[in-house]
Amino acid sequence: MNTNATDRTERSPMWAVVTLAAALLYLVVAVQCKRPGSDGPGGNADSVSVISGAGATFPYPIYGQWAHRYHQLKKVKLNYQSIGSGGGIAQIKAKTVDFGASDKPLKPQELDKIGLIQFPMVIGGVVPVVNAPGIAAGKLKLTATLLAEIYLGVVTKWNDPKLVAANAGLTLPDKAITVVHRSDGSGTTWIFTNYLSKVSPTWKAKVGNGKAVKWPVGVGGKGNEGVASYVRRVAGSIGYVEFAYALQNKSGKFVGPSIESFQAAAANANWGKAPGFYLVLTDQPGAESWPITGASFILLYKKQRSKAKAIAMLRFFDWCLAHGSEMAKKLHYVPIPANVVDLIRQKWQKELSVDGKPVLTSPQVSQLAP
């Protein structure tokens, strides 16, 4: 980042959000190294020095923090390609990486067909961001209907009467709205369009829910960082990626995005009764709930090729779940609850195997300690 970014941050709170997002998304570059699979099958788990993964950009900042700290402690590096959930699913299917990552959970039938398990690693919120002259960060209010109509191309100007009515006392600019969306297959898009499909019958009928959809209007950016970059550069733009302004939730109350509002949305999640950990957290009830909340998932093959690599991956994931909560909270993610971590460990024990033998004979974390 150059000094101009600092100057922009001082002038506009919105720039602070986008600049921070971009900086965090580039953090993990420092821990990328070696090509996937360079350690090969077999061997001692302690000899595995690189774990490879690909997928969702949404959890990229926290994966970078976890990877950096874990390498300091254990000398094991994470080579993670932030290419979007669609790319992560494709790469794990092709077996070119050790694990895939997706913000769109796969249904149990699809997991069984491919031979995968999935489990949640972290929970967070998808948040609209805006770069409009005269609108300070956190001041603009949007109802669910207005957000859908902006992305449908029905509301096209910032001073549209519907926006003015929802923002009494706020002077909105006479400027066209530039809609920014993801250009790649994205779990963030899946969460965002899942929410819009729940709150807008018109959106559900015309566009629907998916990792990639036929957008009615707008320009595309690759990855969360691409969307953030567009919004930062284009005056009058709106995208979905980071903290910027308030959104109306299911209870009709305007709430701001925060770890507390993400936690409120996640509070009713019953992971124990979700087959394959298939659970969608958008539009949850509760007066304090952020409505576009979602989990990010890890995808692993049930039948692992290398016990050493499998153990190395589980050590890393277990360390993140057991010791990475404070780092996650600082980046405004919600850590996976302890009771759900226990369910995840039980799934590892029950379903992961090498040559017909279980990778783990007990879900106890002591077995994973180096």
C-alpha positions as CSV (number, residue, x, y, z in Angstrom):
1,M,0.0,0.0,0.0
2,N,1.2,3.5,-0.8
3,T,0.9,6.7,1.3
4,N,-2.0,7.8,-0.9
5,A,-4.1,5.1,0.6
6,T,-3.5,6.6,4.1
7,D,-4.5,10.1,2.7
8,R,-7.7,8.7,1.3
9,T,-8.5,6.9,4.6
10,E,-8.2,10.2,6.5
11,R,-10.6,11.9,4.1
12,S,-13.3,9.2,3.9
13,P,-14.4,6.4,6.3
14,M,-15.5,4.3,3.3
15,W,-11.9,4.2,2.0
16,A,-10.8,2.9,5.3
17,V,-13.0,-0.1,4.9
18,V,-12.0,-0.9,1.4
19,T,-8.3,-0.3,1.9
20,L,-8.3,-2.5,5.0
21,A,-10.1,-5.3,3.1
22,A,-7.6,-5.1,0.3
23,A,-4.6,-5.1,2.6
24,L,-5.8,-8.2,4.5
25,L,-6.6,-10.1,1.3
26,Y,-3.0,-9.7,0.1
27,L,-1.6,-10.9,3.5
28,V,-1.5,-14.6,2.7
29,V,0.8,-14.1,-0.3
30,A,3.7,-14.3,2.1
31,V,2.9,-17.9,3.1
32,Q,2.3,-19.2,-0.4
33,C,5.0,-21.6,-1.6
34,K,5.7,-24.9,-3.3
35,R,3.3,-26.5,-5.7
36,P,0.4,-28.7,-4.5
37,G,1.3,-32.2,-3.7
38,S,5.0,-31.7,-3.5
39,D,5.3,-33.8,-0.3
40,G,3.8,-36.9,-1.9
41,P,2.0,-39.8,-0.3
42,G,3.1,-41.7,2.8
43,G,5.8,-40.6,5.1
44,N,5.7,-39.2,8.7
45,A,3.2,-36.5,9.5
46,D,5.9,-34.4,11.0
47,S,7.8,-34.5,7.6
48,V,4.9,-32.8,5.8
49,S,5.9,-29.1,5.3
50,V,3.2,-27.8,2.9
51,I,-0.6,-28.1,2.8
52,S,-2.3,-27.0,-0.3
53,G,-5.9,-25.7,-0.6
54,A,-8.0,-23.5,-2.9
55,G,-11.3,-21.8,-3.0
56,A,-13.3,-19.1,-1.2
57,T,-12.0,-15.6,-1.0
58,F,-14.4,-14.7,1.9
59,P,-12.2,-16.4,4.6
60,Y,-8.9,-15.5,2.9
61,P,-7.9,-12.9,5.5
62,I,-8.3,-15.2,8.5
63,Y,-6.7,-18.1,6.7
64,G,-3.7,-15.9,6.1
65,Q,-3.5,-14.9,9.7
66,W,-3.8,-18.6,10.9
67,A,-1.3,-19.8,8.3
68,H,1.3,-17.2,9.3
69,R,1.0,-18.0,13.0
70,Y,0.9,-21.8,12.5
71,H,4.1,-21.7,10.3
72,Q,5.8,-19.8,13.1
73,L,4.9,-22.5,15.6
74,K,4.9,-25.7,13.6
75,K,7.0,-24.9,10.5
76,V,4.2,-26.1,8.2
77,K,3.1,-23.7,5.4
78,L,-0.3,-23.3,3.8
79,N,-0.4,-22.8,0.1
80,Y,-3.9,-21.4,-0.4
81,Q,-5.2,-20.2,-3.7
82,S,-7.9,-17.6,-3.2
83,I,-9.8,-18.3,-6.5
84,G,-13.5,-18.3,-5.4
85,S,-15.7,-21.1,-4.1
86,G,-16.4,-22.4,-7.6
87,G,-12.7,-22.8,-8.3
88,G,-12.1,-24.5,-5.0
89,I,-14.9,-27.1,-5.6
90,A,-13.5,-27.7,-9.1
91,Q,-9.9,-28.2,-7.8
92,I,-10.9,-30.6,-5.0
93,K,-12.9,-32.6,-7.5
94,A,-9.9,-32.7,-9.7
95,K,-7.7,-33.7,-6.7
96,T,-5.1,-31.0,-7.5
97,V,-5.2,-29.7,-3.9
98,D,-5.3,-31.3,-0.5
99,F,-8.5,-29.5,0.4
100,G,-11.2,-27.2,-1.1
101,A,-12.9,-24.3,0.5
102,S,-16.4,-23.0,-0.2
103,D,-18.9,-20.5,1.2
104,K,-21.6,-22.5,-0.5
105,P,-22.2,-25.7,1.4
106,L,-22.7,-28.8,-0.7
107,K,-25.8,-30.9,-0.1
108,P,-25.3,-34.3,1.5
109,Q,-26.3,-36.1,-1.8
110,E,-23.6,-34.2,-3.7
111,L,-21.0,-34.9,-1.0
112,D,-21.8,-38.6,-1.1
113,K,-21.6,-38.7,-4.9
114,I,-18.1,-37.2,-5.0
115,G,-16.9,-38.9,-1.8
116,L,-16.3,-35.7,0.2
117,I,-17.0,-34.5,3.8
118,Q,-17.4,-30.8,4.6
119,F,-17.2,-28.9,7.9
120,P,-17.5,-25.2,8.8
121,M,-14.3,-23.4,9.7
122,V,-15.5,-19.9,10.4
123,I,-18.7,-17.7,10.3
124,G,-18.9,-14.2,9.0
125,G,-21.1,-11.6,7.2
126,V,-21.5,-10.6,3.6
127,V,-21.8,-6.8,3.7
128,P,-22.7,-4.2,1.0
129,V,-20.2,-1.4,0.5
130,V,-20.9,1.9,-1.1
131,N,-18.8,4.7,-2.6
132,A,-21.2,7.6,-3.1
133,P,-20.4,11.3,-2.7
134,G,-21.6,12.8,0.5
135,I,-22.7,9.5,2.1
136,A,-20.5,8.6,5.1
137,A,-19.8,5.0,6.1
138,G,-22.6,3.5,8.2
139,K,-25.2,6.2,7.4
140,L,-27.1,4.7,4.4
141,K,-30.0,2.5,5.3
142,L,-31.3,-0.2,2.9
143,T,-34.4,-2.4,3.2
144,A,-34.1,-5.9,1.7
145,T,-36.5,-4.8,-1.1
146,L,-34.3,-1.8,-2.0
147,L,-31.1,-3.9,-2.1
148,A,-32.8,-6.3,-4.4
149,E,-34.2,-3.5,-6.6
150,I,-30.8,-1.9,-6.9
151,Y,-29.3,-5.2,-8.1
152,L,-32.3,-5.8,-10.4
153,G,-31.7,-2.5,-12.0
154,V,-35.0,-1.1,-10.9
155,V,-33.5,1.6,-8.6
156,T,-30.8,3.3,-10.7
157,K,-30.0,6.6,-8.9
158,W,-28.9,7.4,-5.4
159,N,-31.6,10.0,-5.0
160,D,-34.4,7.7,-6.1
161,P,-37.5,8.6,-4.1
162,K,-37.5,5.1,-2.5
163,L,-34.0,5.6,-1.2
164,V,-34.8,9.1,0.0
165,A,-37.9,7.8,1.9
166,A,-35.7,5.2,3.7
167,N,-33.1,7.7,4.6
168,A,-34.9,10.7,6.1
169,G,-32.5,13.5,7.0
170,L,-29.7,12.2,4.7
171,T,-28.9,14.2,1.6
172,L,-28.4,11.7,-1.3
173,P,-26.5,12.6,-4.4
174,D,-28.1,13.0,-7.9
175,K,-25.9,10.3,-9.3
176,A,-26.3,7.0,-11.1
177,I,-25.7,3.8,-9.2
178,T,-23.0,1.5,-10.6
179,V,-23.7,-2.0,-9.4
180,V,-20.6,-4.2,-8.8
181,H,-20.8,-8.0,-8.5
182,R,-18.5,-11.0,-8.6
183,S,-17.4,-12.2,-12.1
184,D,-16.2,-15.6,-10.9
185,G,-18.0,-18.5,-9.3
186,S,-18.3,-17.4,-5.7
187,G,-19.6,-18.7,-2.4
188,T,-20.0,-15.0,-1.4
189,T,-22.3,-14.6,-4.3
190,W,-24.1,-17.7,-3.3
191,I,-24.8,-16.3,0.2
192,F,-25.7,-12.9,-1.2
193,T,-28.1,-14.3,-3.8
194,N,-29.5,-16.8,-1.3
195,Y,-30.5,-13.9,0.9
196,L,-32.0,-11.9,-2.0
197,S,-34.0,-15.0,-3.1
198,K,-35.5,-15.3,0.4
199,V,-36.5,-11.6,0.7
200,S,-37.5,-10.8,-2.9
201,P,-39.9,-13.0,-4.9
202,T,-39.0,-11.0,-8.0
203,W,-35.3,-11.7,-7.6
204,K,-36.0,-15.4,-6.9
205,A,-38.1,-15.6,-10.1
206,K,-35.8,-13.6,-12.4
207,V,-32.3,-14.3,-11.1
208,G,-32.3,-16.9,-8.4
209,N,-29.5,-18.3,-6.2
210,G,-26.1,-19.6,-7.2
211,K,-22.4,-19.2,-7.1
212,A,-22.7,-17.5,-10.5
213,V,-25.9,-16.0,-11.8
214,K,-27.0,-14.0,-14.8
215,W,-26.8,-10.5,-13.4
216,P,-29.4,-8.1,-14.7
217,V,-27.0,-5.1,-14.4
218,G,-23.6,-4.1,-13.3
219,V,-19.9,-4.9,-13.7
220,G,-17.9,-7.8,-12.4
221,G,-14.8,-8.0,-10.2
222,K,-12.8,-11.2,-9.6
223,G,-12.8,-12.2,-6.0
224,N,-13.7,-10.1,-3.0
225,E,-10.6,-8.0,-3.6
226,G,-11.8,-7.3,-7.2
227,V,-15.2,-6.1,-6.0
228,A,-13.5,-4.0,-3.3
229,S,-11.2,-2.5,-5.9
230,Y,-14.0,-1.5,-8.2
231,V,-16.0,0.1,-5.4
232,R,-12.9,2.0,-4.2
233,R,-12.3,3.4,-7.7
234,V,-15.8,4.1,-9.0
235,A,-17.8,6.9,-7.5
236,G,-21.5,6.0,-7.2
237,S,-20.8,2.3,-6.9
238,I,-22.2,-0.4,-4.7
239,G,-20.8,-3.9,-4.1
240,Y,-21.0,-6.7,-1.6
241,V,-17.9,-7.5,0.5
242,E,-17.1,-5.5,3.6
243,F,-18.5,-3.3,6.4
244,A,-19.9,0.0,5.2
245,Y,-23.6,0.6,6.0
246,A,-26.7,-0.6,7.7
247,L,-29.2,-3.1,6.4
248,Q,-32.7,-4.0,7.6
249,N,-33.0,-7.5,9.1
250,K,-35.9,-9.9,9.3
251,S,-37.3,-8.2,12.4
252,G,-37.6,-4.9,10.6
253,K,-34.9,-3.3,12.7
254,F,-31.9,-1.6,11.1
255,V,-28.7,-3.1,12.4
256,G,-25.0,-2.5,11.7
257,P,-22.6,-5.2,10.6
258,S,-20.5,-6.4,13.5
259,I,-19.3,-9.6,15.1
260,E,-22.1,-9.3,17.6
261,S,-24.8,-9.2,14.8
262,F,-23.1,-12.1,13.0
263,Q,-23.1,-14.0,16.3
264,A,-26.8,-13.2,16.8
265,A,-27.5,-14.6,13.3
266,A,-25.5,-17.8,14.0
267,A,-27.0,-18.3,17.5
268,N,-29.9,-20.4,16.3
269,A,-27.8,-22.7,14.1
270,N,-28.4,-26.3,15.0
271,W,-25.3,-28.0,13.4
272,G,-26.1,-31.3,15.2
273,K,-29.2,-31.7,13.1
274,A,-27.7,-30.6,9.8
275,P,-26.8,-33.6,7.7
276,G,-23.3,-33.1,6.2
277,F,-23.1,-29.8,8.1
278,Y,-25.4,-28.3,5.4
279,L,-26.7,-25.2,7.0
280,V,-27.6,-21.7,5.6
281,L,-27.5,-18.7,7.9
282,T,-29.1,-16.0,5.7
283,D,-32.2,-14.1,7.0
284,Q,-32.1,-15.6,10.4
285,P,-34.6,-14.4,13.0
286,G,-33.7,-12.1,15.9
287,A,-33.8,-8.3,16.3
288,E,-30.0,-8.1,16.4
289,S,-29.2,-10.5,13.6
290,W,-27.2,-9.4,10.5
291,P,-29.2,-10.9,7.6
292,I,-26.5,-11.9,5.2
293,T,-24.5,-14.2,7.5
294,G,-22.8,-17.4,6.3
295,A,-20.3,-20.1,7.2
296,S,-17.2,-21.0,5.2
297,F,-16.6,-24.7,4.7
298,I,-13.6,-27.0,4.2
299,L,-14.0,-29.9,1.7
300,L,-12.0,-33.1,2.1
301,Y,-12.0,-36.5,0.4
302,K,-13.2,-39.3,2.8
303,K,-10.6,-41.6,1.3
304,Q,-7.3,-39.9,1.8
305,R,-4.3,-40.9,-0.3
306,S,-1.7,-40.2,2.4
307,K,-2.1,-40.6,6.1
308,A,0.8,-38.2,6.7
309,K,-0.8,-35.5,4.7
310,A,-4.2,-36.2,6.2
311,I,-2.8,-35.9,9.8
312,A,-0.9,-32.7,8.8
313,M,-4.2,-31.1,7.5
314,L,-6.2,-32.2,10.6
315,R,-3.5,-30.8,12.9
316,F,-3.7,-27.5,11.1
317,F,-7.5,-27.3,11.1
318,D,-7.7,-28.5,14.7
319,W,-5.2,-25.8,15.8
320,C,-7.2,-23.1,14.0
321,L,-10.5,-24.2,15.6
322,A,-8.9,-24.6,19.1
323,H,-6.5,-21.7,19.2
324,G,-7.5,-19.3,16.4
325,S,-10.7,-17.7,17.9
326,E,-9.1,-14.5,19.0
327,M,-7.5,-13.9,15.7
328,A,-10.8,-14.6,14.0
329,K,-12.7,-12.1,16.3
330,K,-10.2,-9.3,15.6
331,L,-11.0,-9.7,11.9
332,H,-14.8,-9.7,12.7
333,Y,-15.3,-13.4,12.0
334,V,-17.3,-15.6,14.4
335,P,-15.4,-18.7,15.6
336,I,-17.0,-22.1,15.4
337,P,-18.6,-22.9,18.8
338,A,-16.8,-25.5,21.0
339,N,-19.7,-28.0,20.8
340,V,-19.6,-27.8,17.0
341,V,-15.8,-28.3,17.0
342,D,-16.5,-31.6,18.9
343,L,-18.9,-32.7,16.2
344,I,-16.3,-31.9,13.6
345,R,-13.7,-34.0,15.3
346,Q,-16.1,-36.8,15.6
347,K,-16.8,-36.6,11.8
348,W,-13.0,-36.8,11.1
349,Q,-12.8,-39.9,13.2
350,K,-15.8,-41.5,11.7
351,E,-15.4,-40.7,8.0
352,L,-11.7,-40.2,7.1
353,S,-9.7,-43.2,6.0
354,V,-6.5,-44.3,4.2
355,D,-6.5,-47.7,2.5
356,G,-9.6,-48.7,4.4
357,K,-8.2,-47.8,7.8
358,P,-9.4,-44.8,9.8
359,V,-7.0,-41.8,9.9
360,L,-8.0,-41.3,13.5
361,T,-8.9,-43.9,16.1
362,S,-10.2,-41.2,18.5
363,P,-11.6,-37.7,18.1
364,Q,-9.4,-36.5,21.0
365,V,-7.1,-33.5,20.1
366,S,-4.2,-35.2,21.9
367,Q,-3.9,-37.7,19.0
368,L,-3.2,-34.8,16.7
369,A,-0.5,-33.2,18.7
370,P,2.9,-33.3,17.0
